[in-house]
């Protein structure tokens, strides 16, 4: 049970099963909130409920309340617990079951549609074969829709599931009646292509292809949606994977390896070079450089010593540290980042699907028209069979065949075209706000820049050469794994020789003997200790690099400072053009980074960004995005790091670089495989085009239904005319979606 003690309340997380749409989440939320002292939020995307209840509340009471609402619930296993495999099974099982349901239904439906639409296939008794094939699809394939419709009925609501269930059952029920008690079961019965509008007794007509086809089409849409929805929890799993699994605890001077769950506040633990810091704490002994890119996104490690705080999941890049734990479990920075991501996804999940909102109004209208038609024709003295035909025709024509294709076909073609261009779109929810996006927030490191430290400049004293100073420094730095050292080594000419007596001074630099010369590379204070102060010209170069936010290091040997090497993150070649193209789309670019202000301003000036927000932690990035949203702006966030994950999930449109971390990729709505910022423009354009196509498809799908309803109510619905119209509406939806294949990347700006 995920609980956190407070003075008078307990937090309980529940895993919810059986939700089919956002209205289900709202229904469960309302039911839980009716309990005394309970405040609940239900996340449709992650299928979880977070409940704040009075201290001592039994989880069984909450589970029972959820079950009374018509859904199932259970307490998930704790992260890192022994039952980790069980939730993983739960994560994949519903999608696998839905895929099996879809594949079996599709295999049975294809021949049913073929026989109904192609007269040449209508052999003797074809209608009975159609009934045999369609029955499992209607009963078993559409079972999720029937269950959801029943739950909706009990709560007095209507969604897309209600519309599907009513239409499918009406078409199937009428077909069974026509086969067994009407004229449709006779030998040689066919569906002739007669496009006449006339009042008729419909007992010679069957609609099995409509019942099976709608079920299969909408199952396909639900499968693609479920597959993308399942990825919402992957962002949280990716964050949890970043944490250490074990900790080396110091107890009575003895090092003991314990699971991370056994670590308590006040415990002292050892962090060796290359290991992850087990949990948030304070350094009590040792000195080292810690890779805090998880928080800041910056490649340059942070120097820490006794008394400095460190964060769990950051990496010790230097010497041995002893850390006292100050926060464990749900209180750590990593856990808080996970909650930020989950809360952001919960906010997005509360927006109901467009089809559900329309269905909530459309279903009651259809039912009213059907009942009205039945009553009117009976009241005017028409035969009961004719009146019943009109009423059932209304229900059948309302069955959303094209509606079932509207979203999945556009999404399938749009995502397929995006994949060809290196743009991965997660699902329809990812497209909701692309049309309205007017602000693009850019992370710096790894997004606008390469995220790799490179040598930018070499400044030398009179009498020295760039190559000589660089070669000597690289020979010494070759013995270090520090990112700055790797940048120097990578830019140097051939090394000048082996290093002897190498010493790393944590936080300051390195010393050693290269080719018989005692060489020092690092901060000016380290050179000062060796009586090698920087002359004025090198000091000026050093200070200027620092003002730009770059990282300068001094090089000296034989009693004199010889040069200054300037290292920094390099701007990607395409970034400036990409930002200009974003402006061309009417977007306002803003740089948001955990790096220091001078470094951020320096990079922003190179790429043409005027607004910069620097020195921010992950939670502050989320706050910055929310402030922009509070100003009425629709925000797209582009990032690549763990520290960007929560902001990516909070933004209206999260865009992750495919070269970034798993946590960022899973939290985002779109992923750019190449990591090229210029692809952001094409991603936004494609997303807008796909969303426009979905909306056009939905409009025409409903327009068909609305236009045909008066004919059905008047008893003038010829089955072939209805079938042809339904087929044509589906063909239009598919054809409209296929137009997305012609999307081309934008050239120039």
C-alpha positions in Angstrom: 0.0 0.0 0.0 1.4 3.4 -1.0 0.8 5.4 2.2 2.3 8.5 3.7 1.5 9.4 7.3 0.2 12.8 8.1 -1.2 14.3 11.3 -4.8 13.3 10.6 -4.9 11.6 7.2 -3.4 8.8 5.1 -2.7 8.7 1.4 -3.8 5.5 -0.4 -3.1 4.6 -4.0 -5.5 2.1 -5.8 -5.1 0.5 -9.2 -8.5 0.7 -11.0 -9.7 -1.8 -13.6 -12.5 -1.5 -16.1 -12.4 2.2 -17.0 -13.1 2.8 -20.7 -13.2 6.6 -20.9 -12.6 9.7 -18.9 -16.2 9.8 -17.7 -15.5 6.5 -15.9 -12.7 8.2 -14.0 -15.0 11.1 -13.1 -17.7 8.6 -11.9 -15.3 6.8 -9.6 -13.9 10.1 -8.3 -17.4 11.4 -7.4 -18.2 8.1 -5.6 -15.1 8.1 -3.5 -15.4 11.8 -2.7 -18.9 11.1 -1.1 -17.1 9.2 1.7 -16.6 11.3 4.9 -13.3 13.0 5.0 -12.1 11.5 1.7 -10.5 13.5 -1.2 -9.8 11.4 -4.3 -8.4 12.0 -7.7 -8.6 9.3 -10.4 -6.1 9.2 -13.3 -7.6 7.6 -16.4 -4.3 7.5 -18.2 -2.4 5.6 -15.5 -5.6 3.8 -14.2 -4.9 4.8 -10.6 -6.8 6.6 -7.8 -4.9 8.7 -5.3 -7.0 9.0 -2.1 -6.5 11.2 1.0 -8.6 9.6 3.8 -8.8 9.9 7.5 -6.0 8.1 9.4 -6.8 4.5 9.9 -9.2 4.2 6.9 -9.2 0.6 5.7 -8.3 0.3 2.0 -11.0 -2.4 1.7 -13.6 0.3 2.3 -12.3 2.3 -0.6 -12.1 -0.8 -2.8 -15.7 -1.7 -2.0 -16.8 1.8 -2.9 -15.1 1.5 -6.3 -16.7 -1.8 -6.9 -20.1 -0.3 -6.1 -19.5 2.1 -8.9 -19.1 -0.9 -11.3 -15.3 -1.2 -11.5 -12.6 -3.3 -9.9 -9.7 -2.0 -7.7 -6.8 -3.4 -5.8 -3.8 -2.0 -3.8 -0.8 -2.1 -6.1 2.5 -3.7 -4.9 5.0 -1.2 -3.6 7.9 -0.1 -5.9 10.8 -2.5 -5.5 8.7 -5.0 -3.6 8.7 -8.6 -4.2 5.5 -8.5 -6.3 6.9 -6.3 -9.0 6.1 -8.9 -11.6 2.4 -8.9 -10.8 1.8 -5.3 -11.7 3.8 -5.7 -14.8 1.5 -8.5 -15.8 -1.5 -6.3 -15.2 0.1 -3.6 -17.3 0.3 -5.7 -20.4 -2.6 -8.2 -20.0 -5.5 -5.8 -20.9 -3.7 -4.7 -24.1 -2.9 -8.3 -25.1 -6.5 -9.4 -24.4 -7.9 -6.5 -26.5 -5.5 -7.4 -29.3 -6.8 -11.0 -29.3 -10.4 -9.8 -29.3 -9.7 -7.4 -32.2 -7.9 -10.1 -34.3 -10.5 -12.7 -33.8 -13.4 -10.3 -34.5 -11.6 -9.0 -37.6 -11.2 -12.5 -39.0 -14.9 -13.2 -38.5 -16.1 -9.9 -39.8 -14.3 -9.7 -43.1 -16.3 -12.5 -44.8 -19.6 -11.1 -43.3 -19.0 -7.6 -44.9 -17.8 -9.2 -48.2 -20.9 -11.3 -48.5 -23.2 -8.4 -47.7 -21.6 -6.0 -50.1 -20.7 -8.2 -53.1 -23.8 -9.8 -54.7 -21.7 -12.5 -56.4 -20.9 -13.9 -53.0 -24.5 -14.2 -51.9 -24.9 -17.9 -52.5 -27.8 -19.9 -51.1 -28.0 -19.6 -47.3 -25.2 -17.0 -47.2 -27.3 -15.1 -44.7 -27.1 -18.1 -42.2 -23.3 -18.2 -42.6 -23.2 -14.5 -41.9 -25.3 -15.0 -38.7 -22.9 -17.8 -37.6 -19.8 -15.6 -38.2 -21.3 -12.4 -36.8 -22.8 -13.8 -33.6 -19.4 -14.3 -31.7 -18.4 -10.8 -32.8 -21.6 -9.2 -31.5 -21.7 -11.2 -28.3 -18.1 -11.7 -27.3 -16.2 -9.1 -29.4 -18.5 -6.2 -28.4 -18.8 -7.4 -24.8 -16.6 -4.5 -23.4 -19.1 -2.0 -25.0 -22.1 -3.8 -23.7 -20.6 -3.9 -20.1 -19.8 -0.2 -20.3 -23.2 0.7 -21.7 -24.8 -1.2 -18.8 -22.7 0.7 -16.3 -23.6 3.9 -18.0 -27.3 3.0 -17.9 -27.1 2.3 -14.1 -25.6 5.8 -13.6 -27.9 7.6 -16.0 -25.2 8.6 -18.5 -24.3 7.9 -22.1 -21.0 7.7 -23.9 -19.6 6.3 -27.1 -19.9 2.8 -25.6 -23.7 3.3 -25.2 -24.0 4.4 -28.8 -22.0 1.4 -30.1 -23.8 -1.1 -27.9 -27.3 0.1 -28.8 -26.5 0.2 -32.6 -24.8 -3.2 -32.6 -27.6 -4.9 -30.6 -30.3 -3.2 -32.7 -28.8 -4.3 -36.0 -28.1 -7.8 -34.7 -31.5 -8.2 -33.0 -33.4 -7.1 -36.1 -31.3 -9.4 -38.3 -32.2 -12.4 -36.0 -35.9 -11.4 -36.1 -35.8 -11.1 -39.9 -34.1 -14.4 -40.4 -36.2 -16.5 -38.0 -39.6 -14.7 -38.2 -39.4 -12.6 -41.3 -38.6 -13.2 -45.0 -34.8 -12.9 -44.8 -34.2 -16.6 -44.0 -35.6 -17.9 -47.3 -33.4 -19.7 -49.8 -31.9 -17.4 -52.4 -32.3 -14.2 -50.4 -30.1 -11.4 -51.7 -29.4 -7.7 -51.0 -30.1 -6.2 -54.4 -28.6 -2.8 -55.3 -31.9 -0.8 -55.5 -31.5 2.8 -54.6 -35.1 3.7 -54.0 -36.6 5.6 -51.1 -39.8 4.0 -50.1 -41.8 3.0 -47.1 -41.5 -0.8 -46.5 -41.7 -3.7 -44.1 -38.0 -4.4 -43.3 -38.4 -8.0 -42.2 -36.6 -9.2 -45.4 -33.4 -7.3 -44.6 -30.5 -8.1 -42.4 -27.8 -5.8 -41.0 -25.2 -8.3 -39.7 -22.4 -6.6 -41.6 -23.2 -3.3 -39.8 -23.2 -5.1 -36.4 -20.0 -7.0 -36.9 -18.2 -4.2 -38.8 -18.9 -1.5 -36.3 -17.7 -3.7 -33.5 -14.4 -4.5 -35.2 -13.7 -0.9 -36.4 -14.2 0.5 -32.9 -12.2 -2.3 -31.3 -9.4 -1.3 -33.6 -9.6 2.3 -32.4 -9.8 1.2 -28.7 -6.7 -1.0 -29.2 -4.6 1.8 -30.6 -5.8 4.1 -27.9 -5.2 1.5 -25.1 -1.7 0.9 -26.4 -0.8 4.6 -26.2 -2.6 5.0 -22.9 -0.5 2.2 -21.3 2.6 4.2 -22.0 1.5 6.9 -19.5 2.8 4.7 -16.7 6.0 4.0 -18.5 7.3 7.5 -17.6 6.9 6.7 -13.9 8.6 3.3 -14.3 11.5 5.0 -16.2 11.9 7.4 -13.3 11.9 4.7 -10.7 14.5 2.8 -12.7 16.9 5.7 -12.2 17.1 5.1 -8.5 19.7 2.9 -6.8 18.5 -0.6 -5.9 20.9 -1.2 -2.9 22.9 1.0 -0.5 26.1 0.3 1.4 25.3 1.3 4.9 27.9 2.0 7.6 27.0 0.4 10.9 29.6 0.3 13.7 32.3 0.9 11.1 31.2 -2.1 9.0 29.9 -1.7 5.5 26.7 -3.7 4.9 24.8 -3.9 1.6 21.1 -3.5 2.2 18.0 -3.1 -0.2 17.1 0.5 -0.7 13.8 -0.1 1.0 15.7 -0.8 4.3 17.4 2.5 4.3 16.2 4.9 7.1 16.6 8.6 7.8 19.9 9.1 9.7 21.6 6.1 8.3 25.1 6.8 6.9 26.0 5.1 3.6 29.0 4.9 1.3 29.0 6.1 -2.3 32.0 4.9 -4.3 33.2 6.5 -7.6 30.7 5.6 -10.4 27.9 4.6 -8.0 24.5 6.2 -7.7 23.7 8.1 -4.5 21.2 5.9 -2.8 18.9 8.6 -1.4 18.8 12.3 -0.6 21.3 13.2 2.1 24.2 15.3 3.3 27.8 14.6 2.8 29.6 13.8 6.1 33.0 12.8 4.8 34.9 12.9 1.5 35.1 15.2 -1.4 34.0 14.5 -5.0 32.3 15.7 -8.2 28.6 14.5 -8.5 26.9 14.2 -11.9 23.6 16.0 -11.1 22.4 16.1 -14.7 19.2 14.3 -13.5 18.3 17.6 -11.8 20.0 20.3 -13.8 20.4 18.6 -17.2 24.0 19.9 -17.3 26.9 17.7 -18.1 29.4 19.4 -15.8 29.5 17.6 -12.4 28.9 19.6 -9.2 31.7 19.6 -6.7 30.6 18.5 -3.2 32.3 18.2 0.2 31.3 17.7 3.9 28.1 19.6 4.7 26.9 19.8 1.0 23.5 18.2 0.1 23.3 15.4 -2.5 20.3 14.0 -4.3 19.3 10.3 -4.7 20.0 8.8 -8.2 22.7 11.3 -9.0 26.1 9.7 -9.8 29.4 10.1 -7.9 31.9 10.9 -10.6 35.0 11.3 -8.3 36.1 10.2 -4.9 34.6 8.2 -2.1 31.7 9.8 -0.2 30.0 9.1 3.1 26.4 10.4 3.1 23.8 10.7 5.9 20.3 10.0 4.6 17.9 12.9 5.2 14.9 11.7 3.1 13.9 8.2 2.0 11.1 6.6 0.0 8.2 8.8 -1.0 9.9 12.0 0.4 12.9 11.9 -2.0 13.5 14.3 -4.9 13.2 11.4 -7.3 9.8 10.4 -5.8 8.6 14.0 -6.0 9.6 14.2 -9.6 7.5 11.0 -10.2 4.5 12.6 -8.5 4.9 15.7 -10.7 4.8 13.6 -13.8 1.8 11.6 -12.6 -0.1 14.7 -11.5 0.5 16.3 -14.9 -0.7 13.2 -16.7 -3.8 13.2 -14.5 -4.6 16.7 -15.5 -4.4 15.8 -19.2 -6.5 12.7 -18.7 -9.5 14.7 -17.3 -10.3 16.0 -20.8 -12.9 13.6 -22.2 -12.7 12.4 -25.7 -14.6 14.4 -28.3 -16.6 11.4 -29.4 -17.8 10.7 -25.8 -18.9 14.3 -25.4 -20.9 14.2 -28.6 -22.3 10.8 -27.8 -23.6 12.1 -24.4 -25.9 14.4 -26.4 -26.5 12.2 -29.5 -27.6 9.0 -27.8 -30.6 10.4 -25.9 -31.7 12.2 -29.1 -31.5 9.0 -31.1 -33.4 7.0 -28.5 -36.1 9.8 -28.4 -36.4 9.7 -32.2 -36.7 5.9 -32.2 -39.4 5.9 -29.6 -41.2 8.8 -31.2 -41.1 7.1 -34.6 -42.6 3.9 -33.2 -45.4 5.8 -31.4 -46.1 8.0 -34.4 -46.6 5.2 -36.9 -48.6 3.1 -34.5 -50.7 6.1 -33.7 -51.4 6.7 -37.4 -52.7 3.2 -38.0 -49.6 1.7 -39.8 -48.8 -2.0 -39.4 -46.7 -2.8 -36.3 -44.0 -4.3 -38.5 -43.6 -1.1 -40.5 -43.6 1.0 -37.3 -41.0 -1.3 -35.7 -38.9 -1.1 -38.9 -38.8 2.6 -38.7 -37.8 2.6 -35.0 -35.1 0.0 -35.4 -33.8 1.7 -38.6 -33.2 4.8 -36.5 -31.1 2.8 -34.1 -29.2 1.1 -36.9 -28.5 4.2 -38.9 -27.2 5.8 -35.7 -24.6 3.0 -35.3 -21.3 4.8 -35.8 -19.6 2.8 -38.5 -17.6 5.7 -39.9 -17.2 7.1 -36.4 -15.3 4.0 -35.5 -12.8 4.6 -38.3 -12.6 8.4 -37.9 -9.8 8.5 -35.2 -7.9 5.3 -35.8 -7.4 5.7 -39.5 -6.2 9.3 -39.3 -4.0 8.4 -36.4 -2.6 5.3 -38.1 -1.8 7.2 -41.3 -0.5 10.3 -39.4 1.7 8.3 -37.1 2.9 6.1 -39.9 4.0 9.2 -41.9 5.5 10.7 -38.8 7.5 7.5 -38.2 8.9 7.8 -41.7 10.0 11.4 -40.8 11.4 10.4 -37.4 8.4 11.7 -35.5 6.7 9.3 -33.0 3.1 10.3 -32.0 1.8 8.5 -29.0 -2.0 8.8 -29.4 -5.0 11.1 -30.1 -4.6 12.9 -26.8 -1.1 14.1 -28.0 -2.8 16.1 -30.7 -5.5 17.8 -28.6 -3.7 21.1 -28.1 -1.3 21.3 -31.1 -3.6 23.7 -33.0 -3.7 26.1 -30.1 0.0 25.9 -29.2 1.5 29.5 -29.3 4.6 29.1 -27.0 7.4 26.7 -27.3 9.6 26.2 -24.2 13.1 24.8 -25.0 15.5 23.0 -22.7 19.1 24.0 -23.4 21.4 21.1 -22.9 20.8 18.2 -25.3 18.0 20.1 -27.0 19.4 23.4 -28.3 22.9 22.2 -27.6 24.6 18.8 -28.2 24.8 18.0 -24.4 28.5 17.1 -24.8 31.3 19.2 -23.5 33.7 20.3 -26.3 36.8 22.5 -26.5 35.8 26.0 -27.7 39.0 28.0 -27.4 42.7 27.9 -26.4 44.5 30.9 -25.0 48.3 30.6 -24.5 51.1 32.7 -23.0 53.7 34.3 -25.3 56.1 31.8 -26.6 53.7 28.8 -26.4 51.6 27.2 -29.1 48.0 26.1 -29.0 48.9 22.5 -30.0 51.7 22.2 -27.4 49.6 23.5 -24.5 46.6 21.3 -25.6 48.8 18.2 -26.0 50.4 18.5 -22.6 47.0 19.1 -20.9 45.4 16.2 -22.8 48.2 13.8 -21.8 47.5 14.6 -18.1 43.7 14.6 -18.5 43.7 11.2 -20.3 44.0 9.6 -16.8 40.7 11.3 -15.7 37.1 10.4 -16.5 35.7 13.9 -15.8 33.6 15.3 -18.7 35.9 18.3 -19.0 38.9 16.0 -19.3 37.2 14.0 -22.0 36.5 17.2 -24.0 40.2 18.2 -23.8 41.4 14.8 -24.8 39.0 14.6 -27.7 40.2 17.9 -29.2 44.0 17.3 -28.7 46.6 16.3 -31.2 48.6 13.2 -30.6 49.5 12.7 -26.9 53.0 13.7 -25.9 53.7 10.7 -23.5 52.7 8.7 -20.5 51.7 10.3 -17.2 53.5 9.6 -13.9 52.4 10.4 -10.4 48.9 11.3 -11.4 46.8 12.9 -8.6 43.2 14.1 -8.8 42.3 17.0 -6.4 38.5 16.8 -6.0 36.9 20.0 -7.0 40.1 21.7 -8.2 41.9 19.7 -10.9 44.6 17.2 -11.6 48.4 17.0 -11.2 51.0 14.7 -12.7 54.4 14.4 -14.5 54.2 14.5 -18.3 57.5 14.0 -20.3 59.5 15.0 -17.2 57.4 18.2 -16.6 55.4 18.7 -13.5 52.0 19.7 -15.0 48.9 21.1 -13.2 45.5 21.5 -14.9 42.5 22.9 -13.2 41.3 26.0 -11.2 43.6 29.0 -10.9 43.7 28.3 -7.1 45.3 25.0 -7.8 48.0 26.7 -9.9 48.4 29.3 -7.2 49.3 26.6 -4.7 52.1 25.5 -7.2 53.3 29.1 -7.5 52.0 29.5 -11.0 49.6 32.4 -10.9 47.8 33.4 -14.1 49.2 36.5 -15.9 46.9 39.3 -16.7 46.1 38.2 -20.3 45.2 34.7 -19.3 43.3 35.9 -16.3 41.2 38.2 -18.6 40.5 35.2 -20.9 39.5 33.1 -17.9 37.2 35.7 -16.5 35.6 36.4 -19.9 34.8 32.7 -20.4 33.2 32.5 -17.0 31.0 35.5 -17.8 29.8 33.7 -20.9 28.8 30.7 -18.7 31.6 28.6 -20.2 34.1 26.4 -18.2 37.7 27.6 -18.4 40.6 25.6 -17.0 44.2 26.7 -16.5 47.3 24.8 -17.6 50.8 25.3 -16.1 54.1 23.6 -15.8 57.7 24.3 -14.8 56.7 27.2 -12.5 54.6 29.2 -15.0 51.0 29.3 -16.2 51.1 28.3 -19.9 47.5 28.7 -21.1 43.7 28.6 -20.6 41.4 26.0 -22.2 37.8 27.0 -22.6 35.2 24.1 -22.6 31.5 24.3 -23.0 28.4 22.6 -24.5 28.2 23.2 -28.2 25.1 24.6 -30.0 23.6 22.2 -32.6 24.2 23.2 -36.1 20.4 23.3 -36.9 19.2 25.0 -33.8 19.2 28.6 -35.0 17.3 27.8 -38.2 14.9 25.6 -36.3 14.0 28.4 -33.9 13.5 30.9 -36.8 11.1 28.4 -38.4 9.2 28.0 -35.1 8.8 31.8 -35.1 7.5 31.4 -38.6 4.7 29.2 -37.3 3.7 32.0 -34.9 5.3 30.4 -31.9 7.1 32.3 -29.1 10.4 30.6 -28.1 11.5 30.6 -24.5 14.6 28.9 -23.1 14.1 27.0 -19.8 17.2 25.5 -18.2 18.8 24.4 -15.0 22.1 25.9 -16.1 23.4 29.2 -14.8 22.1 32.5 -16.2 25.3 33.6 -18.1 25.6 30.2 -19.9 21.9 30.2 -20.8 22.1 33.8 -22.1 25.2 33.1 -24.2 23.6 30.1 -25.9 20.2 31.9 -26.3 22.0 34.8 -28.1 23.6 32.4 -30.5 20.2 30.8 -31.6 18.0 33.9 -31.5 16.0 33.3 -28.3 15.2 36.5 -26.4 13.5 35.1 -23.2 15.5 32.9 -20.8 14.6 31.3 -17.5 17.7 29.8 -15.9 18.8 28.2 -12.6 15.6 26.1 -12.2 15.1 22.7 -10.7 12.6 20.1 -12.1 9.7 21.4 -9.9 10.5 25.0 -10.9 10.4 24.0 -14.6 6.8 22.7 -14.0 6.0 26.0 -12.2 7.3 28.0 -15.2 5.2 26.0 -17.6 2.1 26.4 -15.4 2.7 30.2 -15.1 2.7 30.5 -18.9 -0.5 28.4 -19.1 -2.1 30.6 -16.4 -1.4 33.5 -18.8 -3.7 31.8 -21.3 -0.9 30.4 -23.4 -0.9 26.9 -24.9 2.6 25.6 -24.2 4.8 23.1 -26.1 7.8 21.9 -24.1 10.9 20.4 -25.8 13.4 18.6 -23.7 15.5 15.5 -23.3 16.5 15.0 -19.7 15.1 13.4 -16.6 14.8 16.9 -15.2 12.5 17.7 -18.1 10.1 14.8 -17.6 7.6 16.5 -15.3 7.6 19.7 -17.4 7.0 17.6 -20.6 4.0 15.9 -19.0 2.7 19.3 -17.7 2.9 21.1 -21.0 0.0 21.0 -23.4 2.3 19.3 -25.9 5.4 17.5 -24.6 8.1 16.9 -27.3 11.1 14.7 -26.3 14.4 14.3 -28.2 14.9 10.6 -29.1 18.5 11.0 -28.1 17.5 11.8 -24.5 16.5 9.8 -21.4 13.8 7.1 -21.2 12.0 9.2 -18.6 11.7 12.2 -20.9 10.6 10.1 -23.9 7.9 8.3 -21.9 6.5 11.5 -20.4 6.3 13.3 -23.7 3.5 13.3 -26.3 5.8 13.3 -29.3 9.3 11.9 -29.7 11.8 13.1 -32.3 14.0 10.1 -33.2 16.9 12.2 -34.6 17.2 14.7 -31.8 17.3 17.4 -34.4 15.5 20.5 -33.2 14.4 21.4 -36.7 12.1 18.3 -36.6 10.0 20.1 -34.0 8.5 22.3 -36.7 7.5 19.3 -38.8 6.2 17.5 -35.7 3.9 20.4 -34.8 2.7 20.8 -38.5 2.0 17.1 -38.8 0.2 17.0 -35.5 -2.0 19.9 -36.5 -2.8 18.2 -39.8 -3.6 14.9 -38.2 -5.9 16.6 -35.6 -7.7 18.5 -38.4 -8.2 15.2 -40.3 -9.6 13.5 -37.2 -12.0 16.4 -36.6 -13.1 16.4 -40.2 -13.7 12.6 -40.1 -15.8 12.9 -36.9 -17.8 15.7 -38.5 -18.7 13.7 -41.6 -19.3 10.5 -39.6 -21.9 12.2 -37.5 -23.2 14.3 -40.4 -24.0 11.0 -42.2 -26.0 9.8 -39.2 -27.8 13.1 -38.7 -28.7 13.3 -42.4 -30.0 9.7 -42.6 -32.0 9.8 -39.3 -35.1 11.6 -40.8 -35.3 9.0 -43.6 -35.1 6.2 -41.0 -37.8 7.9 -38.8 -40.0 8.3 -41.8 -39.8 4.6 -42.6 -38.2 5.3 -46.0 -34.8 3.7 -45.3 -34.0 1.3 -48.0 -31.4 -1.2 -46.6 -29.1 -1.0 -49.6 -29.3 2.7 -49.7 -28.4 2.8 -46.1 -25.6 0.2 -46.6 -24.2 2.1 -49.5 -24.3 5.4 -47.7 -22.6 3.8 -44.7 -20.0 2.3 -46.9 -19.4 5.7 -48.7 -19.1 7.5 -45.4 -16.5 5.0 -44.3 -14.7 5.3 -47.7 -14.6 9.1 -47.3 -13.1 8.8 -43.8 -10.4 6.4 -45.0 -9.7 8.5 -48.1 -9.5 11.7 -46.1 -7.1 10.0 -43.7 -4.9 8.7 -46.5 -4.3 12.3 -47.6 -1.9 12.6 -44.6 0.6 10.4 -46.6 1.3 13.5 -48.8 2.7 15.5 -45.8 6.1 16.9 -46.6 8.7 18.5 -44.2 9.0 22.2 -44.5 12.0 23.6 -46.4 13.6 26.9 -45.4 12.0 29.6 -43.3 
